[in-house]
């Protein structure tokens, strides 16, 4: 098992934002819809980044872009998850206020 190389500038998995950022945001939306709290959602996002790193070394064919995420990319993925969660909670709060 050879470790996967770190994504280089210009590649997916390198920048703070990449095509997968939206997917991480949607995970945050789903987490909020399922009633996850902020800390649970943060733990989920961080856990996925750790698991992803390990899985890319163990089963790189599982990923369309098996290069390892840069630190900036992992941070962007986690932030996108939290933004999706926050936006969903805010929308749900507004709707609840409108119905009371």
Secondary structure, DSSP 8 states (H G I E B T S, - for coil): -----B--TTSTTTSSS-TTHHHHHHHHHHHHHTT--HHHHHHHHHHHHHHHHHHHHH-GGGSSS-SB--HHHHHHHHHHHHHHHHHHHHHHHHHHHHT-
